[in-house]
């Protein structure tokens, strides 16, 4: 409905554009902040995922199977124990994982992350606030999925 608005002179004029301008302003006032918040919000924390992958390889190099197993996803621990017939801390040290030391690149996609190290590719998933390793000792195979020494079901 058109709104009557006073003019500078006498009488009144019809301003049919005023309700549309108000709707546009309201829309911008709501959408613009949401857009800015969405654009500025950080994605998954790849730094934390990289830290887990590096800590896992340090634990392996130090011979600390208990620390290494604490960084594995539950399904990965279960698969390792089922296939080896040993407890995780014993089995993990016999997996012949590569001697990776430095993180080269990280990528996260929602609740999953990939950490490329100098001698390994490590895959992780979010469990609550934690990144846990779902696969390690992984090597690329062209267009096919990675071949991983350690992986969960």
For each residue, the residues with C-beta under 8 A, 3 or more apart:
1: 19
2: 14 15 16 19
3: 14 15 18 19
4: 12 13 14 15
5: 12 13 14 15 18
6: 12
7: 10 11 12 13
8:
9:
10: 7
11: 7
12: 4 5 6 7
13: 4 5 7
14: 2 3 4 5
15: 2 3 4 5 18
16: 2 19 20
17: 20 21
18: 3 5 15 21 22
19: 1 2 3 16 22 23
20: 16 17 23 24
21: 17 18 24 25
22: 18 19 25 26
23: 19 20 26 27
24: 20 21 27 28
25: 21 22 28 29
26: 22 23 29 30
27: 23 24 30 31
28: 24 25 31 32
29: 25 26 32 33
30: 26 27 33 34
31: 27 28 34 35
32: 28 29 35 36
33: 29 30 36 37
34: 30 31 37 38
35: 31 32 38 39
36: 32 33 39 40
37: 33 34 40 41
38: 34 35 41
39: 35 36
40: 36 37
41: 37 38
42: 45
43: 46 108
44: 49 108 109 110 111 113 126
45: 42 48 49 108 131
46: 43 49 50 106 107 108 113 115
47: 50 51 106
48: 45 51 52 131
49: 44 45 46 52 53 106 108 113 115 124 131
50: 46 47 53 54 103 106 115
51: 47 48 54 55
52: 48 49 55 56 71 115 124 130 131 132 133
53: 49 50 56 57 100 103 115 117 120 122 124 133 136
54: 50 51 57 58 101 102 103 117
55: 51 52 58 59 67 71
56: 52 53 59 60 68 71 72 122 133 136
57: 53 54 60 61 97 99 100 101 117 120
58: 54 55 61 62
59: 55 56 62 64 65 67 68 71
60: 56 57 63 64 68 92 93 97
61: 57 58 99 101
62: 58 59 67
63: 60 93
64: 59 60 67 68
65: 59 68 69 88 89 90 91 92 93
66: 69 70 89
67: 55 59 62 64 70 71
68: 56 59 60 64 65 71 72 89 92 93
69: 65 66 72 77 88 89 92
70: 66 67
71: 52 55 56 59 67 68 132 133
72: 56 68 69 76 77 80 88 92 132 133 150 152
73: 76 77 124 125 127 132 133 134 152
74: 77 78 127 132 152
75: 78 79 134 152 153
76: 72 73 79 80 132 133 134 135 150 151 152
77: 69 72 73 74 80 81 88 152
78: 74 75 81 82 152 153
79: 75 76 82 83 151 152 153
80: 72 76 77 83 84 88 91 92 95 150
81: 77 78 84 85 86 87 88 91
82: 78 79 85
83: 79 80
84: 80 81 90 91 94
85: 81 82
86: 81 90 91 94
87: 81 90 91
88: 65 69 72 77 80 81 91 92
89: 65 66 68 69 92 93
90: 65 84 86 87 93 94
91: 65 80 81 84 86 87 88 94 95
92: 60 65 68 69 72 80 88 89 95 150
93: 60 63 65 68 89 90
94: 84 86 90 91
95: 80 91 92 137 149 150
96: 137 149
97: 57 60 100 120 136 137 149 150
98: 119 120 137
99: 57 61 119
100: 53 57 97 117 118 119 120 122
101: 54 57 61 117 118 119
102: 54 117 118
103: 50 53 54 106 115 116 117
104: 116 117 118
105: 115 116
106: 46 47 49 50 103 113 114 115 116
107: 46 113 114
108: 43 44 45 46 49 112 113 114
109: 44 112 113
110: 44
111: 44 125 126
112: 108 109 123 124 125 126
113: 44 46 49 106 107 108 109 123 124 125 131
114: 106 107 108 121 122 123 124
115: 46 49 50 52 53 103 105 106 121 122 123 124
116: 103 104 105 106 120 121
117: 53 54 57 100 101 102 103 104 120 121 122
118: 100 101 102 104
119: 98 99 100 101
120: 53 57 97 98 100 116 117 136 137 138
121: 114 115 116 117 138 139 140 146
122: 53 56 100 114 115 117 133 135 136 138
123: 112 113 114 115 133 134 135 136 138 146 148
124: 49 52 53 73 112 113 114 115 131 132 133 134
125: 73 111 112 113 131 132 134
126: 44 111 112 129 130 131 132
127: 73 74 130 131 132
128:
129: 126
130: 52 126 127
131: 45 48 49 52 113 124 125 126 127
132: 52 71 72 73 74 76 124 125 126 127
133: 52 53 56 71 72 73 76 122 123 124 136 150
134: 73 75 76 123 124 125 151 152
135: 76 122 123 138 146 148 150 151 152
136: 53 56 97 120 122 123 133 148 149 150 151
137: 95 96 97 98 120 148 149 150
138: 120 121 122 123 135 146 147 148 149 151
139: 121 146 147 148
140: 121 146
141: 144 145 146 147
142:
143:
144: 141
145: 141
146: 121 123 135 138 139 140 141
147: 138 139 141
148: 123 135 136 137 138 139 151
149: 95 96 97 136 137 138
150: 72 76 80 92 95 97 133 135 136 137
151: 76 79 134 135 136 138 148
152: 72 73 74 75 76 77 78 79 134 135
153: 75 78 79
